[in-house]
Amino acid sequence: MAFPHHTTLTRFLIEERCRFPDASGDFNALILDVAMACKSIARTVAYGELGGVLGNHAEEGGGVVNVQGETQKKLDVLSNEFFLHITEWGGHLAGMASEEMVVPYQIPAPYRRGKYLLVFDPLDGSSNIDVNVSVGSIFSILRAPQPEGNRAECDVVEADFLQPGTRQVAAGYALYGPTTMLVLTVGSGVNGFTLDPNLGEFMLTHPQLQVPLDTQEFAINASNSRFWEAPVKRYMDECLAGAAGTRGKDFNMRWIASMVAEAHRILMRGGVFLYPRDTKDAARPGRLRLLYEANPIGFIMEQAGGRASTGSIPVLEVQPESLHQRIGLVFGSKHEVERIERYHAEPVHVELDNPLFHDRSLFRACA
């Protein structure tokens, strides 16, 4: 591997491809197309109010609500369009799925269809964009199932995308912050690339990133504490007790409400992120989307020596049931995630409100 800061993303991918002599080059070309989409989004985000792209996406009669039940931002729509139109024509994709679209996206008829599927969240954390907080894009690449007959003649269907995270061939995210970074795994570790604004190239700046095994930092939305399940409450109580508690050390809390930013902080210095299953909405077993949020971030964390879990099982082992399926997610420093999993596995102690278990006396106070 060449010395960092002299290695472009293109050169990195070529060197990776050398390990697979039979590779066609389609995979590398697809990642470069995704990187181009991220560059386009980064440029648009950087203009902010000057570019007229802040605020809600609107149609006549009011704002637009997407398939997630969330009000779309202008940048949500623009980012989605960048991903679609920069990657659709290359001949590498059989189809795409996005947080912003109800059904899978078909590759338009004039373009050749390929052997990969692209799943993405075009702008994670977009609720923060109006206040200039870091946001990002998340993506996952899967192999398209091979149907009978010619792939070029077949539309993709939802079932094609319902693959567990263990079958991802690549995953990554772009972070649009003080600098624009692309963090990528192709199954051989995790590498970080910084966008050189003069060259317009992603340069390798953070080779072989590793998540520290231990941490004293956690990220969770504490406003949901009344809805947490018992194992999560137990873990958080221990963290909050600090050095005086059973953990014997103080913890710091961080919460950005942009999962890309949270994941990047953890990747760079350790930590644990929790958006667990709770009882707030019985119809939703979690907040985050499995296919285009939990799985790609989980793949990155596992490749960097961290761990990603539902709280009970590794998230990458979950068999998806629907395109926009939600799930509880815990990821970050391995030892902390394993502790949370251990608490989920242990029997829950329930205090019984029964007179038999109260202090008793022959004499009872009169009403």
N, C-alpha and C positions, 0 to 999 in steps of 0.2 A: 504494500500500500504506500502511495506517495505521501510526502510530508503534508500534514494538514495546512490549510490556507492556500496550498498550491493545487489542490484537488477540487475540480468542479464536480457537480452532481453527475454530469455526463461521464466524466472520466471514472468516477467511482463505480457507476453502473457497468461500464465496459469491463473494468477489472473484476467486478463480481461475476459478470457473464463468462469470463475466461474459465471459471470453475465448472462451467456447463457447456462443453464444446458443441452439443447438439441444439443449444438454444437458438431460436429463430430471430431474436431481437425485438419481437413484438412487446414483450414484457417491459424492457427498458424504454421503448418508445412510449408506452402507455404511462409509465411513471413520469417521463419528461413532459407529457401532455398535462398530467395532473399538476406538475410543478408550474407549468405555464398558467394554468387556471389560478393557482395560488398567487402567482406574481400579479396577475390582473386584479385579483381581489385586494391584494396588499396596496396596490397603487390607488384603487378606488377608495379604500378605507382611509388612506393617508390624507386625502383631500378633505374629508369630513364635511363640515358645513360649507366649505368653499365649493365643493362639488355638487351641492344640492341633493345629497343622497341620504341625509339623516331623516329620522321620523318614520311614521307608519306608511306602508304601501296602501294606497287608497284607490278605490273605484267609485263610480258615481253612487251616491247613497251611503258611503261610509267606508270604514277600513275592511281589510280582507283577513279572514281567519283561515289558517291552514288546516291540514288534516289532523294536526296535533291539538286543535282547539285553541291555538295561540295566534295573536294578532301578528301578521307579517310586517316586518320592517322592509323599507325600500331596499336595504342592503341584503336582506334574505333573498329577495327575488333576483337582484342583480348577480349575487354570488352563485345562485343556482343556475342562472343562464350561462355564466362563465364556465362552470363545470360541464354543462351539457354540450355547449357549442364548440368548446375547445377540444373535447375528447371524442365526440361522436363520429368524426369524419376519418379518423386514422386507420380504421379497419382492424382495431385491436379488441373491440368490445362487442359482446353479444347483446348487452343491454345495461341499464343503470337503474338504481333506486336511490331516492333522496328523501330526506326529512320533509321537504316541501311539496312532495308529490304523492297523491293517493295511491297510484298504481305504478308498476315499473315503466320505465321509459324505453321505448323501442327505437333502435337505430334507424334513422330515415332510409327509405328504399334506395336512394342513389348511392349510399355508402356501403362499402363492404363490411360484413360482420365478422367479428373475431371470436376468440375462445375465452375471453375474460368477462367478468362482471365487476362493475364499479358501484360501490355503495358509499354514500357520503352524507355528512351534515355540512352544508355549504358555509354556514356561519354560526358556529357555536358561541353562545353568550351574547347574542345580538341585542338582548335587552339592555346591555351595558354600553352599546355603541354611542348613544347620545351623550354619555358622560365621559367619553374618551378613556374607557377601561379596556385593557387588552382583550381581544376576541381571537377566534381562530377557525380553521376548517379541519374536519376529521374525515379520513377516507379509509376504505378497506377494499382489497382486491381479492376476488375469488375466481376459481375456474368455473366456467359455465358447464353444466351437465351436457353431455353429448347426446342429443336426441337421435332417433332413427332418421335416416335420410340426411339431407344437407342442412347444416346449421344455418347457412345463409338464407334458407327459405323458411326458417322457424322463428316466430316471435317468442320472446322470453315470457315466462309466467311467474307469478309470485313464488311458486314452489321451488323454482330454480335458485332463489336467493336464500332459502331456508336451510342454510348450512351452518353447523356449529363453528365456533371461532377457531377451533383447531385446524380447520381447513383453509384458513386465510393463507394466501401466498405473499401478501405484503400488506402493510398498514402504516399509517402515518398521520401527522397533523401539521398544519402550518399555524404559526403564532404570529399575529400582527400586533406587535408591541413597539417598544422603542427601537428594536430592530426586528426585521422579519426573519423568522427561522422556519426551516422545514425539518421535522424529525421523522425518521424513516426506519422501518425494519423490513428486510426481505427474508427474514428467517435466520439470519446469521449475526445477531446482535442488533444494537440500536445506534444510529449515527445521526448527529445534528449538523445541519448546514445553515449558514447565515447568508442572507441575500446581500450581495455586493451591489449597492445602488448605482455605482458607476459602470460596472460591467454588465449588470442585469443577470448575473449568474449566482446560483447557490453554490457556496464554497464550503468544503468540509472544515468545520471548526471544532466539533465536539465528537471525536471518534470513540466508538465503543463505550457509550454511556452506561453507567451502572447505578442502580438505586441502592443507597446504603441499607443494610439489613435492619438497623435499629434507628429509632427516631424519638424526638421529644416534641413533635409537632403534628397537629391533626387539623383537618378541615371538615366541618359539618355545619348544616343549617340548624342552629340551636333553637330556632323558633318552632321547629317541629318536635321538640323533645317530648311533649305530652303524648305524641303518637308513636314513639319508638317502642320496639319490642324489648323484652326484658334483657336479652344479652347485650343489646346496644346500650341500654341504660346503665347496665353494670359496667361496661367498658368506659363509658363517658364519666360516670361517677368516680371511677378510679383515676382517670386522667385529671379531673378537676380537683381531686383531693391532693394532688401534687406530692411534694416530698414527704408530707405528713401521712400520706396514705400508703396503701399496700404496694404501690409501684415504686415508692421511694425516690421519685424524681418529679420535677415540675415540667409541665407541658405548656406549649404555646398553641393558640388557636388562630387559624387563618381561614377566611371565607371570601372568595372573589365572585362566586356565582357565574364563573366561566370555567367549564370543566377543562378546556384546553390549557388555560392559565394555571389551574390547580395541578394538572398532570405534569406540566412543564416544571413547575416549582419542585414537585416531588422527584421528578427525574434528575433534577440538578442537585438537590441537597437532601432528599429524603422527606419522609412524612407519610401520613395516611389520610386518604380521602374517603368519606362515608356519605353515600346517599342511599341509606338502607331502605328496605321494605318497611312500611309502617302501616298504621291503621287509619290514616287520614282519609283515604278514599278506598273503600273495599273493592272497587272496580279496577283499581290500578295497583298491581303488585309491586310497583316501583315507579320511579320518576324518569329514569334514563332509558333511552332506546337501545335495545340489545344489538341490533345488526350494525348500526352506523355510529354508535357512541361506545357502548360497553365493550364490544368485541375488539375493535381496533385499539382502543386504549389498553384493554387487557392484554392483547398480543404484545404491544410495546413494553408494558410493565414486565411481563414474564420474560421477554427477550433481554431485558436489562437487569435481570436478577431479582425483580420485585415479585409481587403476587397480586392477582385480581380474583375476586370471589363474589358470589352472591351473599356471602355470610355463611353459607352452608356448604357450597361446592364451588370448584373453580368455574368462573364464568365462561371460559372457553369451551367447557364441556356441555353447556346448556344447548339442547336441541331447539332451535327457533320454531315457533308455531305460527307466527304472522309477521308481515313485513315491518310493522311499526310496533312490535311487541315491546313493552316496558319491563324493566327488571330492577331489583335492588342491586347496588354495586358498592364494593369496598375494594380499594386498591392502594398500593404503595409499598412501603418497607415491609419486607417479607415477615419478619418476626411479629410485627404488630397485627398484620392481617391474619396470620396463623392464630394469634391469641383470640381475635374476634371469632374466628371459625370454631375454636375450641369452646368458647362460651356458648355458641349456638348449639354445639353438640351435647353439652352437659344438660342434665335435667333441670327444669325450672323449678325453683323453690317457691311455693305458693303459700302465703299467709292465710290461714282459714279463719274466717270470722264466725267462730262457733263458741258458745258458752263453755263447751267442754275443754277448750284450750285457754280459757281465761283464768286469772287468779280467782280461787274460790274460797268461800267461808261458810260456816254454818249460819252466820248472821248476815243478812243482806240489808242494804240500806232501804228504807221505806221511800216510796215515791212521794 
